[in-house]
Amino acid sequence: MADRDDFDRRLQEARARQGLDAAPKERGGLPGGAWGIGFRVGVELVSALVVGLAIGWALDRWLGTGPWLLLLFVVLGAAAGVLNVYRVFMPRRGPR
């Protein structure tokens, strides 16, 4: 048991020397600053829309269904983008 305690103490000292146990700096609860968060939100929305558009367009061409699948997947892509932005701004909970 003494070996385990000694190992834990040395491990904590090594982590402290390397800065691994330092608390992360947070600005307003979100890391990255305003520009970083704004850029991430924009990328999340646009990428989800582009993926939905591409899937809908490809399925419409393959199945010959006209604009219906394109419209459906654009709406699904927009919903996925909004959900991703929601996840960015919600605080993370610990393990359940």
N, C-alpha and C positions, 0 to 999 in steps of 0.2 A: 504494500500500500504506500510505503514511503517513496518507492520508485515512481509510482503514479503521481503523487503530489509534487515531487521534484520535477518530473517531466512537464506537468501542467504549469508550474511556476516558470520554468525556462521557456516554454512555449509562449506564455503571455509576455515575458520580457522581450522575446524575439519579435513578436507581433507589434509590440509598442515601438521598438526600434525602427521597424520598417514602416510604421504609420498605418498599419492595417486595422487597428482598433479605433482610429480617430473617427469621430462622428462626422458624417457627410455635411457639407455646407449646403444650406437650403435658402433660397430666396423666395419668400412668400409661399413656402410650402412646395414649390415646384423647382427642380433643378434645371439649369440651363439658361436662365434669364428670359426676359420677354421676347427677344428676337429668336432665340432657339425654340421656344414654345410656339411662337407664331409660325415659324417655318415648319415645325413638325405638324401642326394642325393643318396648314395648307397642303403639305405633302400627303397627309392621311386622307383628306377629302378628295383631292384630285386623283390620287392613285386608285382609290376605291371606285371612283366614277369611271376612270379609264378602263379598269379591269372589267367592271360590269358592262361597259359599252362594248368592249372587245368580245366578251363571251356572248352577249346578245347578238352582235353583228355576225359572228361566226356561226352560231346556231341558226340564225335566220337564213344565211346563205346555204347552209348544209341541208336544212329541212324545208326551205322554201316557204316559210310562214309569214313573210312580209315583215312589217316593223314590230310585230307584237312581242316577240322575245327580246328584241332590242329595247323596247320600252320597259318591259318587265325587269330586265337585268340592269338597266340604268337606275330604276327605282331601288332595286336591291343593293346596288353599289352605293347609292346615296345613303341608304339606311346603314350600310356597313361603315361608311365614312363617318356618319354622325355617331355611331356607336363607338368607333375608335377614338373620336374626339372626347366623348363622354368618359372613356377610360383614362384618357390623359389627365383630365381635370379632377377625377375622383381620387380621394386619398386611398392608399393601399392598406388593406387590412392584413393582419398577421395570419399565420397558418391556422386553420380551423381544427 
